[in-house]
Amino acid sequence: MSISRQNRVTPRHLIFVAGTSPLPMYQVLAMKLGDEPRWKNVEIMVNSTTSSYLEKALSLFNDGIPEEMEITRHEYDNPGISAEEINILFDKINSADNSCVSLYPGLGPRSISIPLLWKHSNSLSLITVLKIIQGKEAAVIEESFQKHSAELPSREDYLQLFGYSVFEKENDDYLYLMNNEGNQIGPFLEIDYNGFLNFKYDSRTSLNLTESKEKVRQIHSLKRELEKIFGRHAINIESLQESTLRSNPETNLHNEKLTRYTFHHFFDAQNITLTSLALHQLALMFPADSQTYQIQCYVDTKRGMSVNESSRAITERLDSSKLSDSYLKKIKQGLKVVDITKLDSSLQDLDVVNTHLHVVNKLCGSIDGQQSLLQSLSEISVSDNITVGAFNPHSLSWEIEPRSIEDDSINRSEKITLTDSYALSGWNLTGKKKPRWEILPREHKATPNDTQILKDIDLFISSFTRNHQKTIFADGPSFTSSHRVLDPKCVEYSHSLLHKGSLKSGTDSLKGQYISIPMIIGRSSESEPYRMMWAPSGGVWLESICEMLIFKLFHNNNNTEILFEPKLSPISSGSGYTPEGILQIMMNQDELEALQYIQVVWEVKSNPTLNSADWRKYIAQASEYGNLAPYRHTIPLIIHCDENPNPEVVNYAKQCKVAICAWWEIPNLRETIDNWAKENDISIPSVEQLPHFDYSPNCVDEFEIEYHKDQGLPDLKIKNNEFESKFRNWYNSLSQEEKETQNQDIWVMPLLHILDKSIQSVVDEQSAKEKFESEFRNWYESLSEEERTKIEFIGTSDESLSEEERGKIEFIGTSIQPHLPMSWDHASKFFSQRLTKEEKKRYFGSGQLNITRAKKYLGKYIKIKGEGNEATVEPADSPK
């Protein structure tokens, strides 16, 4: 007996509909053919519910998905999509090797899997069907899909099984179905049977029906009646209707287009946000190119808004969100705002009657209103096309209950951005995606990546100093608190802030290798030993530390969105809010009925908590943030630096539902969130899965400071040059041992940048000159005569310069390059320490080397960007 070649082929093209069980999907995908993967092409139909389970299945590949396996995903909307959309979905499947495929029908919704089997069973393809057996010896069973010719009964015999027959009336040319009791269904243009009963129905001939609404209702009624008799998947019906376009009054034929859903929602003028969120999520659930939908929004004008005012309020918030123009256009076209007193008449509109499924949102409106709506819908409904749904504003999900046991329930949740969520709550929200740091200029222009920035952050937060602060009030009382404050080892101190009227001429900065953060840290004493004193302006130092810790905690979390330095203002009018930051976290997506979103709105306060009067004001203001986005569990958080917070303040915060923590507790923010949820009897799923990291900074110094509540900072008027002279003389007078002792004081080190901003020991100019001359001499003598003659320099008197002088310019131009980039202030000092005024005058035409002359005469070696002492000096791109 011969075996055909086709029967010996092993299918390597897999098609299946994803389900909610990761293990069997992985077991099928991981099948082998010898030592290589079984599947070359895998086509998977997936929706928003099953997508996360498919990802879990793929994650079970320890070494990653095999390179030889090409996986294509075909997304569909939901299990209840129409037959037309199912066919469109199937058409996307790659047909290159459809002659030999394997199907795995046992996972996804039956509404997709069964048509998938039907499609391939009616083709000429070689098909195998896969099944999974679990247990101690788990196995994949593969069965060949053998196709045998099957007898179809005649149309008459098939109809007789259900007690029906076809007859034609004498006075018209239409066909009718009639059962044994003489009941008739029809008329039909055609009735055909090819394994499915196919009906063509012309609504223009509906008996005694003159109203178009009634004709549409008759179509639905007919369809439901046929489904009840023969089953939902056993019939196809094509209906033909009369055109109602005024521009074309002629009768024409077209296929019936039913509105997929009509959502019924009760609008409350006292809770506009609920409606705005519900409609926004519907817009995301039904993209512009998907099936149509419409919304009946019922307004009780006794709640404070007219129909027009309600419509404007909804539209204003939707317009303020980030919905695309196509999404906005579609939802506005389908939105009808109706006075609740006109509910019954609004349901008679053709678009409402011509609905495949009515969905009543049971989480809005009164019980009486819902019952009245359901009663009115039952009067226009055809069979079982009414169900209830629920929009959950905490999880931002729509759940639509099945209308019959043959339907699948729908549970959809779409992601939403911070700006959208606040826009739908009536607020304009702006902010920054990154903390307030500035990127430092670099030799290579590439922007530093997160790994590099985290190195600087780790440097900034690795240690701290302890400030024992005594606060003295004007009327005599005082209290002392202990604060963890900034470690100034990375502070670059700007002494220009010391003298009056120069606050804009310079700012301290927390400076690393890649980023710097401007802030005002302290003031120095005007007498020896010139120790810098802790006198910060505001809480910028604390705000910066908090931003860095939050960035480090969540920088690689895809379910998190952060806005730093946000600004909130009402869409309409009124005062705004400016917290330090807003953090939105999307929690466990697998628990669809549980909370999915939380928000943390944080404030930073550097004041001692012992001042309970001020802190009560801070807490009262922070508690208001919980009302800005009322349908997320919003956690107002105040971050402080007090090592021993006032118990009275802590208890008051609990009463106001405000969380409170110290900045060094941010790495374990999940514990603060968990405690807040328990205190307020709120269930937040999977809090333990929030990121955290171990954090134990070192205390490097302790100091004491008195702060007089009724006084500002002392008005120090010492001039920069005067201070620098005094500081230089003092420091140079120290012995080497005394210098080392002073350098160990973390508050002296920031001042040393006045002499050298690299925060190293002060360089003696004479020793620098001697070192340069020695290095130049060694380099020049190592050159051959030919190399010396090739040195070029475009100076003011080029012809009069000797070879050695041109060589010195070459040497100083190349010797500065390894130290770049640096400011022009640094570069100018570099040249001054190596060249005398006479040399600069001979080479550059002046004893003062300014930026203009440096660009002109040293452009072969350096390039300068900007103006003044803060201009950036970088290596030249190429020799000139």
PyMOL commands that set and color helices and strands:
alter all, ss='L'
color gray80, all
select helices_A, chain A and resi 5-8+22-29+51-59+83-91+110-121+155-161+203-205+212-230+272-285+301-303+307-320+325-334+340-346+350-353+367-380+418-423+450-461+488-490+495-497+540-554+612-627+647-655+663-679+687-689+720-733+736-743+749-754+765-781+785-789+798-800+803-815+817-819+824-832+837-844+851-857
alter helices_A, ss='H'
color red, helices_A
select strands_A, chain A and resi 13-17+32-33+36-37+41-46+70-75+100-104+126-133+139-144+164-168+175-179+184-188+190-193+197-202+235-240+261-267+293-299+335-339+358-361+386-392+397-400+410-413+427-432+438-439+463-472+478-486+491-492+509-511+515-518+522-524+532-534+560-570+581-586+597-604+633-640+659-662+698-708+822-823+862-865+872-875
alter strands_A, ss='S'
color yellow, strands_A
deselect
rebuild
show_as cartoon
